């Protein structure tokens, strides 16, 4: 039997999806699984998007342009204009999800052995795309104690080597929900400019900012126009993860021409998804007002609930719909699997993503989990109750929740 | 400005799509372009597939399983069963087009510097995926004089080095339309077995076999079950290129588990496309009978027509819907661009794919073009007429078509 590639052997399993077989087994046993592991919202996709698909009059489902349909690209440029991001459709390449935008960007900008600095914890699949492109992720730690704020500029500077070619941020952040301030972005801008690095900014959660906070895009940073790559997606914005439509955005013409050659190789982004995504640009503002109101309440239910459990620490995020919690356990991988294999409470259990995979090396995330607050509030309350009960009875708990509760 | 990656700089522009800006300019001038450059059929997508999309009752367009919807994978396994390919749904991973299946396969099987032998001319984007994975394409030449038959086994053996890790074929072939015989496949099987190589078999044109010929799948070769990767797609079969649904198929469990980790990183294949593709499994046989009848007539119109033009050589393919023709010119890149920029006949011109990009190195394809017979017969007749006229007036013709015609 021929051997698997080195790259293939080292390719990490997704921490978000690797426990799926255990969840499937739990469901077969009759246990209901509360899915907090994956950013798959239960929010309805806007009617305008679904109606466009239902009423399309295509006779032949053709390839589109490799860069995506021009009408959609123009529509997107107008959408960005409303968010203070001034670009034209020529700065937009439509991709198969934000995932493909990340892959094209890494392939077009970095060579094997190049280094990219990423504040950690970070979206787990950044590790996977970096592995695919053969590049090295150099993490800069943001800690749960500071609510996962961007580390001081000095920490970045310490990590810069001749091999450093880029910085990647996710804003608002997955998994932490952290929202970067203007001052933090300007700090990054200065490093990027000084060392002539690429700045990749994953802004797929743009709309999901809470408590009156405003999202600031890396595309608005002056003086590094040719350095910035913005990654975007309709998945979360319109709750249509399955459409697999994203965008690779840059004002750097040479880079765009290069990314287009990668795009030509895979022919085109999905036609149906582009139809739905273009129509989704007409989603009324009221949709977002409602959705954001709902997420704020969900966040409060989940984060407040988690922080009432003895030994659990969970900063309150200002954006996206995730939080990272530290649990009174030794190993979240084992705990999350145990939840699915051995535990139930009122017929339910909870599926979470162990956070180790959201770090460049697993250790700092060993006791942490990522939770997505993408379920109704009642289900989130039940999830908190399940977790509290689970930590009370879990043989590997490092803090006795039962004892703590008895004491309080 | 930060530099583009080496990989990005070397990434070839698609020979199928790189002339698109010239075609767009021709259209703006009012010239109608006959698109023979791209395998985008004008055949209607089956009603069952489009109806499934129009009548879907999704409220939320969710991610699917990373390997694709289980019901679709089971349906596909049954479809393969009808084609003498015995597999289960666990051998099937749904991908975003055949393109993604090729990329996952190359990433999972080969490391940078590994060599893969491909009979040339080959599908141009194999070069691109190999470039993405950092692997070296080693071509084995099939010639227009033998109708692009598989070269003798001795030619393969000469090319095998310690770095050789695989062989990739396309059957029926794009761009040549060549259909491999059972004996040829068994020859390949012997080499694969002797050297323990991977055999990638791109079989996306399975249904398109003509003149009573039968398609033989690499999945039916005994003794190399763990070596074979089959690449498939719904794009051509159901004329739904824009759905972006393909499949990565192997009985090698370790390889499938590895490919699944790459698949998890990009989350899932497109949901809408999977719905259409699963429904398309119910396409009636009569659809294929009609479509194949039509392609045979188109092939005859195009290939017979081309061969009447002095100085043009075009073998008659037994499968797919492409042919490669050698033209009495010096450089097909220049000629194809000239056709779009300077030529028109009865208000039309022809767009073709210069064949140089379908070779590992451009030289052997310099005087060749790939033509896709995906247009109605009348349009193909007009395309032949255009080409004949173009070669008569083209300043760079190496054979004087006018003189040849006058003499005959």
Interface residues (C-beta under 8 A of the other chain):
Chain A: X1 X2 X4 X5 X6 X7 X8 X9 X11 X12 X13 X14 X16 X17 X18 X20 X38 X40 X41 X42 X43 X44 X45 X49 X50 X53 X54 X55 X56 X58 X59 X60 X61 X62 X63 X64 X65 X66 X96 X97 X99 X100 X103 X107 X108 X109 X110 X111 X112 X114 X125 X128 X129 X132 X134 X165 X166 X196 X197 X198 X226 X227 X239 X240 X241 X242 X243 X244 X252 X254 X255 X258 X259 X261 X262 X264 X265 X266 X267 X268 X269 X270 X271 X272 X273 X276
Chain B: X1 X2 X4 X5 X6 X7 X8 X9 X11 X12 X13 X14 X16 X17 X18 X20 X38 X40 X41 X42 X43 X44 X45 X49 X50 X53 X54 X55 X56 X58 X59 X60 X61 X62 X63 X64 X65 X66 X96 X97 X99 X100 X103 X107 X108 X109 X110 X111 X112 X114 X125 X128 X129 X132 X134 X165 X166 X196 X197 X198 X226 X227 X239 X240 X241 X242 X243 X244 X252 X254 X255 X258 X259 X261 X262 X264 X265 X266 X267 X268 X269 X270 X271 X272 X273 X276
